[in-house]
Amino acid sequence: MSLGPVMLDVVGTELNLEDIRRLQHPLVGGVILFARNFVSSSQLKELTAAIHALRQPPLLIAVDHEGGRVQRFREGFTKIPAMRELGKVWDKNPKRAKQLALEAGWVLAAELRAHGVDFSFTPVLDMDYGESQVIGDRAFHQNTQAIAQLANALTQGLKRGGMAAVGKHFPGHGFVVADSHVAIPVDERGFTEIEQKDIEPFRHMIDAGIQAIMPAHVIYPKVDSMPAGFSKIWLQQVLRKHLGFNGMIFSDDLSMEGAVVAGDVTQRAMAALHAGCDMVLLCNRPDLADELLEHMQGAMPAQSLARLARMHGGLHPANMVALHEDAEFMQAMHHVAEVGKVDGDLLFEA
């Protein structure tokens, strides 16, 4: 049975019968994990193994594990700094910042891969305008070149750790103040300003071969009346044609307030897929998941399946013990853990 275009979450730290029923539905193709799904390293490995064993080809397993305040698994994992901390190092020493970003990506990916997670929804490519309630220190910088180069380095680290990258939130969530989890943000700027500023990091990463992108639940009324994740203009005309992106497009969570303008949950999913998303996410609402699986029609197109196949995790260490036997990894882990604790110029000193 081929994978479907819906990514769901699971309730707890092990699969229950309802989880299994949902995940075996042909419309489902992936699972996103949250902090509630984690209590220990061994438990997480058992959970991901159980999810992967349900289907063939196996369901994709993802997580929002960016660093800073968005790091779902903590006990036994390296504390990844907020990306803004790398931006602060960049201001003093760009070369060192890029090396740290590469090491952060490697550590992040290798530790997740050792636990059976396929990929993380990272890096954040939004610009830091200093106003956004939800982006904040998740952004690398306000300078587009700094964002692009740090994100590219982080992505190279992810690749070394066996993981694809997902750039978010296209075409940029950093300018608006409102949080799309609880509001419907509106960005009144015109396309030219957005293209010259916010889109630049996305353009750079697309040219560098980033595998996936997630659009924002933000309305840019001078371009389209619908949020970017439901907009054929943004996804097909701008992202696919104008920028030449041919990777995977994941919707942001359809249960967020910023998505309700597209209708009920089935209408939201269909609108996102028709606009150009390859896979839609629905989180934290098992009742809506059941409604969606009951009413939604359609399988995943061959092109989307090919894109999704590239998101499966690559080679990885068998466990954390194997990782910790790698001296180079341990050095990288030490560097990453120290970011933000000491002055950037002290890092890497003998």
N, C-alpha and C positions, 0 to 999 in steps of 0.2 A: 504494500500500500504506500503510495507516494505521500509526501508531506503536504499539509494544507497551508492556507494563508493566514492562520490565526495563531497568535502567541498568547498563552494564558499563564496564570500563576497557580500555585498550589497552596493549600490551607496551612499546613504545619510542617513539622520536622521529618515526617515520613508520609508516604502516599497513603491516603485512605481510599475507600471504594469509589467515592464520588470523584476524587482526583483521577483515578484510573479510568473511570468511565469517560470523563471529559477528554483526557489526553489520548485515548484510543479513537476518538472521533476523527473521521477522515479530513475534516476542515482544519484540524490542529496540526501545526508544524513546529511549535516551539514552546518553551517554558521559560518564564522569567522568575528568578528567585529574589527573595527579600530577606531582611534581617530576621524576620520571624521564622524563616526556614532553616536557621543556623543555630546550633548550640555547641558543636565541637567539630574538629577536623574529621574525625572518624565518621560522625553522623552525616556530615555533608557529603563525604565520599560515597556512603551507602545510599543517600538520597539520589545523587546524580547517576549512580550506577543503576538504580531501580528505574529512573526515568529513561535512561538510554536503552534499557532492556525491554521497554514496552513495545517498541516499534522498530521496523526495518524498512528504509534507513532510519537511524535513530533520530528522535526529536532533538532540535537544537536547544541548548541550555544557555541562557544569558543572565546577566545581572548588571545593575547600575553600580559599578565599583570604580569611581573616578578618583577618589582621594578626598581628603578633607572631610567635610560633613556628609559627603555622599560616598560612603564605604560600607557596604552591607555586612561584610564579614570582618570581624576585628580580632577576637581571641585566637592567638596562634598565627595571625597574619601580620605582615609588616604594615605599620601605619603609613599610608601613602599621604604625602602632604597635599593640601589644596593647591590647585594649579597656579593660583596667584603667587604662591611662594616661589615657584620657578620663575615667574615673571619678575619678581623682586631680585632674584639672582641675575637674571638677564640684564637688568639695569646697570649692574656693576661689571658683569663678565659674561657676555653672550655665549662664548665658547663653552664655559663651564656650565651654564644653564642648559645648553643643548645636551651636554654629556649627562647631566643629572636627569633630564627628561627622558633620555634613552634608557638610563638605568631604572627610572621609575616605571616605564612601560614594561621593561623586561621583568622586573620583580612582580609587578601587578599581574602580568599574564602568566608567568611561570607558576606562581602560587595558586592562581585560579585553575590553571590547567592540571596541576597536581591533584586537584580535587574534582576533576571531571567537568568543569564549566567550560563551555565552548568559546564564549566571547563576552566582553563587557561593552556596554554602551558608552564608549569614550573614544576620542577626546571631545570636550566641549570646545567649539570653534567660535562661540559668541564673543563679541567685543565687550570689554568692561567699560561701560560709560559711567559707572559709579552710581547708577540709579535703580537698577533692577532688583526687585525683592527676591527673585528666585535664582538668578545667575550669580551675582556677587563674586565671591572669591573662587567660584568654580571656573571662572574665565582666567586665561593665562595673563592677559594684558589688554590695554586699550590700543596698542600699536599693532596694526595688521601684520607687519613683517615678523614681529616677535611671536604673535599667535601662530602664524604659519610655520615658522621654523621650529618652535618648541613642539607644536603638534606633530610635525613631521618626524622629529626626533623621538617623541613618545611612541609614535606609530611604528617606527623601526624597532623600538624596544619590544612592543607588543608582538611584532612579527618574530623576533628572536625567541620570545616565550611561547610561540605556537598559537598566536591569536590574531584574528582580523580586527580592524578598527571600524568604529561607527562615528562619523562626525555629526555633531548636533549643535544648534537647532536651526536648520536652514530656513530662510536666508539670514537669520540672526535674531536672537531673542534678547540681546543685551540692552537695546535702546529703551524698550518699554518698561515702565515701573511695575505694572500689574503682574501677578503670578498666575500663569495659565492653569495651575492646578485648581485654583479657587475663583478665577475671574476669566473674562474674555478680553485679553489685551488687544489694543488697537494701536498700530504704529502708523502715524499720519504722514510719514515721509514718502517722497516720490521714489520711483524705481532707480533713477540715476544716482541719487545719494546713497541708497542702499547698496547698489552695485559697486560704487566706488569705495565704500567702506566695508560694510558687514560681509558682503559676498567674497571679498578678496581672500580671506583664509580658506574658504570653501573651494575657490578656484585653484588655489595653490595645492590643496590636498587632492583635488580631483586630478590635476596634472601629475601629481606624485603617485596616483594609483590607489587612493583609498577605496576600500571594498564596499562600504555602506554609509548611508546618510539618513538622518532622522529629521524631518521637517518640524517647524514650530507650530503650536496651536496659537498663532498670532494672526490677526487680520491686518493686512496692509491695503486699506481701501482705495488708494490711488492706483493699485495694481489689480486687485480682485476683491470682491465682497466676502469671499470665503477665506477661512484660515488657510495658511500655506499647505497644511497637510491634506486639505480637501480641494486644492486648487490645481486644475489642469494647466493654468498659466504658469504657476510656480514650478510644478513638478515636471510637466512635459515640455513646455516651451522654454523655460529658463534653465532648469536643472539638466534635463536630458539633451535638448537641442542646443541651446546657447552655450552651456558649459561642457557639454559632451560627456556627461556622467552616464556610465552604463552598469553601475553596481547596484547593490540592493538598497531599496528604500523601505525603511520601517516607519510606520506611523508612530506618533507619540501615543500615550495611553488614551484610549477612547472613553475612559470613565472620567477624565479630567473635565473641569468646568469649561475650559476653552474649546471642547469638542461638541458641546451640546447644541450649538447652532446648526449642526448637520442632521438633527433629528433624533429618533430613538436609536438604540444601540445597533440594530441591524442596518438602519439607514446610514449611520455613521461609518460602519465598516464598509458598506458597499460604495459610499461616496469616496472614501479614502482609496479604495482599490481602483475605482473608475478614474480617479484623478491621477493615479500613477504609482501608488504604493504597491509594493510586492507583498508585504506582510503587515497585518494590523495587530496592535497590542491592546489587550484588555486586562486590567489589573484590579485586584482588591474587590471585585464584585462577582462572586460565584453565581448569584442570581441572574445577572446580566449575561454571564458566560453561557448559562443554560439557554437563555432567551436567544442569544446570537446563534448558538449551534443548532437550535431548533428551526430557526427561520431563514438563516443565510443560505444562499445558493451559490454553486460554482466551485470549481477546483482551481488549483494553482497552475497558471500557464507554464509551458515548458521553459520559457525564458526566465521566469521568476524562479523556477526550480533550480535552474543552472546557477543563478545568482546566489540562491540560498545554500547550495552545495559548497560554495566557496567560504561559507561562514563556519563550517565545522572546524573544531579545534585541530591543530597540528600536533606534531610530536611533543611529548611532555614528559617530565620526570615522573617516576612511579609514585613518589610520595615526597613529603617535606624532608624526610631524612636524606633522601638522595640529593635534593636541592642543597641542603645544608652541608653536604660533603664537597660541594663545588666552591673552591676558594674565591674564584672570581665573582660568583653570585653573592657570596657572603660579603665581599667588599662592596658590591653594588647595594646590597640590602642595608649595609651600615650607612653608606652615603645618603640613601633615600630617607632613612629613619632620622637622620640628623638635619634634614632640610627644615628651615624655620626655627630650629633650636639655637643655632649659632649664626654669626655673621657669615654671609655667603663667601667672603674672601678667605675664611678659615677652612672651608671644605676642601678636601683632597690634599691638605697640607700633610707632609710626612710627619 
